[in-house]
C-alpha cells in the first residue's frame, strides 16, 4: 500500500469548488431540458404548426403523441424542482467557499460530509466534466481525465 499524504486545506477547497461546479452543471442541464420540453410542447401544439401539418392526419397524430409524451416526461422528471435543489446546494457550497478562510480542515471536511448527506441526485456523467473544469481552473492540466462518451455528449449540452 502506498503512503498517503494527509489531506490539505487546499485539496478540501478544490473539493468545494468541484461541488460548486457540479451543482452548476446540474442546474444548467435541468433548466435546458425543461426549456427544450416546454419549447417543443408549445411549438408542436401551436396553431401555426397545426395549420401546416393538418393536411396530413398522421403528422397531427404524431405531434399529439409527442406532446403527450413530453408532458408525461416533464411531469415525472420534475426538472424545475431538481434545478432548484441544485441551486440551493450550489449556494451552500458558495457560502462554504466564502467562509473557508476562517475554517480549519476538520470544519471544512465536516461541512462537506454534511453536504454529501443532503445530495441525493447526481448525473454521474457530469462529475467528470466538473472535475476537469476544476483542475483546469487550478492549473493542474496534468490531472485532466479523458471524458467517457456520455460525458462528452453532456458537455456539448451544458
C-alpha positions as CSV (number, residue, x, y, z in Angstrom):
1,X,0.0,0.0,0.0
2,X,1.4,3.4,-1.0
3,X,2.0,6.1,1.6
4,X,-0.9,8.5,1.5
5,X,-0.2,12.1,2.3
6,X,-2.6,13.8,4.7
7,X,-5.3,15.8,3.0
8,X,-4.6,19.5,2.8
9,X,-6.9,22.5,3.2
10,X,-6.1,23.4,-0.4
11,X,-7.4,19.9,-1.5
12,X,-10.6,20.5,0.6
13,X,-11.1,23.8,-1.1
14,X,-10.8,22.1,-4.5
15,X,-13.5,19.7,-3.4
16,X,-15.7,22.6,-2.5
17,X,-15.1,24.1,-6.0
18,X,-15.8,20.7,-7.6
19,X,-19.2,20.6,-5.8
20,X,-19.9,24.2,-6.8
21,X,-19.2,23.3,-10.5
22,X,-21.1,20.0,-10.3
23,X,-24.2,21.7,-9.0
24,X,-23.9,24.5,-11.5
25,X,-23.8,21.9,-14.3
26,X,-26.8,20.0,-13.0
27,X,-28.7,23.2,-12.6
28,X,-27.9,24.3,-16.2
29,X,-28.7,20.8,-17.6
30,X,-32.1,20.7,-15.9
31,X,-33.0,24.2,-16.9
32,X,-32.1,23.4,-20.5
33,X,-34.1,20.2,-20.5
34,X,-37.1,22.0,-19.1
35,X,-36.8,24.7,-21.7
36,X,-36.5,22.1,-24.5
37,X,-39.6,20.2,-23.4
38,X,-41.6,23.4,-23.0
39,X,-40.5,24.8,-26.3
40,X,-41.3,21.5,-28.2
41,X,-44.6,21.2,-26.5
42,X,-45.7,24.7,-27.3
43,X,-44.3,24.7,-30.8
44,X,-45.9,21.4,-31.7
45,X,-49.2,22.5,-30.2
46,X,-49.2,25.9,-31.8
47,X,-51.9,26.8,-34.4
48,X,-49.2,27.7,-36.9
49,X,-47.7,24.2,-36.8
50,X,-51.1,22.5,-36.7
51,X,-52.2,24.6,-39.7
52,X,-49.2,23.4,-41.7
53,X,-49.5,19.7,-40.8
54,X,-53.3,19.4,-40.7
55,X,-53.5,18.1,-44.3
56,X,-51.5,15.1,-43.1
57,X,-53.5,13.4,-40.3
58,X,-50.6,11.1,-39.4
59,X,-48.5,14.2,-38.7
60,X,-51.2,15.7,-36.4
61,X,-51.5,12.4,-34.6
62,X,-47.7,12.2,-34.3
63,X,-47.5,15.7,-32.9
64,X,-50.2,14.9,-30.4
65,X,-48.3,11.8,-29.3
66,X,-45.1,13.7,-28.9
67,X,-46.8,16.5,-26.9
68,X,-48.4,13.9,-24.6
69,X,-45.1,12.1,-24.1
70,X,-43.2,15.4,-23.4
71,X,-45.9,16.3,-20.9
72,X,-45.6,13.0,-19.1
73,X,-41.7,13.2,-19.1
74,X,-41.9,16.7,-17.8
75,X,-44.3,15.8,-15.0
76,X,-42.3,12.7,-13.9
77,X,-38.8,14.2,-14.1
78,X,-39.6,17.4,-12.3
79,X,-36.7,19.2,-13.8
80,X,-37.7,22.6,-12.4
81,X,-37.6,21.2,-8.8
82,X,-34.3,19.4,-9.4
83,X,-32.8,22.6,-10.8
84,X,-33.9,24.5,-7.7
85,X,-32.4,21.8,-5.4
86,X,-29.1,22.0,-7.1
87,X,-29.2,25.8,-7.0
88,X,-29.7,25.5,-3.2
89,X,-26.8,23.1,-2.9
90,X,-24.6,25.3,-5.0
91,X,-25.4,28.3,-2.8
92,X,-24.4,26.2,0.3
93,X,-21.1,25.4,-1.3
94,X,-20.5,29.0,-2.3
95,X,-21.1,30.0,1.3
96,X,-18.7,27.4,2.5
97,X,-16.1,28.5,0.0
98,X,-16.5,32.1,1.1
99,X,-16.1,31.1,4.7
100,X,-13.3,28.6,4.2
101,X,-10.6,31.0,5.0
102,X,-11.8,31.2,8.6
103,X,-12.3,27.4,9.0
104,X,-9.8,24.7,9.7
105,X,-9.6,21.5,7.7
106,X,-11.8,19.5,10.1
107,X,-14.6,22.1,10.0
108,X,-14.4,22.1,6.2
109,X,-14.5,18.3,6.0
110,X,-17.4,18.2,8.4
111,X,-19.4,20.7,6.2
112,X,-18.6,18.7,3.1
113,X,-19.6,15.5,4.7
114,X,-22.9,17.1,5.8
115,X,-23.4,18.4,2.2
116,X,-22.8,14.9,0.8
117,X,-25.5,13.6,3.2
118,X,-28.1,16.0,1.7
119,X,-27.3,15.5,-2.0
120,X,-29.5,12.7,-3.4
121,X,-29.4,13.4,-7.1
122,X,-26.4,13.3,-9.4
123,X,-25.9,12.6,-13.0
124,X,-22.6,10.7,-12.9
125,X,-21.5,11.8,-16.4
126,X,-21.5,15.5,-15.2
127,X,-19.0,14.6,-12.4
128,X,-16.2,14.1,-15.0
129,X,-16.9,17.5,-16.6
130,X,-17.0,19.2,-13.2
131,X,-13.7,17.6,-12.2
132,X,-11.9,18.6,-15.4
133,X,-13.3,22.2,-15.1
134,X,-12.0,22.5,-11.5
135,X,-8.5,21.0,-12.1
136,X,-8.1,23.1,-15.3
137,X,-9.0,26.2,-13.2
138,X,-6.5,25.2,-10.6
139,X,-3.8,24.9,-13.3
140,X,-3.5,21.2,-12.9
141,X,-3.7,20.3,-16.6
142,X,-1.9,17.0,-15.9
143,X,-4.9,15.9,-13.7
144,X,-7.4,16.2,-16.5
145,X,-9.2,12.9,-17.3
146,X,-10.5,11.7,-20.7
147,X,-14.2,12.1,-20.8
148,X,-16.4,9.0,-21.4
149,X,-18.8,9.3,-24.3
150,X,-21.8,10.2,-22.1
151,X,-19.9,13.0,-20.5
152,X,-18.7,14.3,-23.9
153,X,-22.3,14.4,-25.0
154,X,-23.5,16.2,-21.9
155,X,-20.5,18.7,-22.1
156,X,-21.9,19.7,-25.5
157,X,-25.4,20.2,-24.0
158,X,-24.3,22.2,-20.9
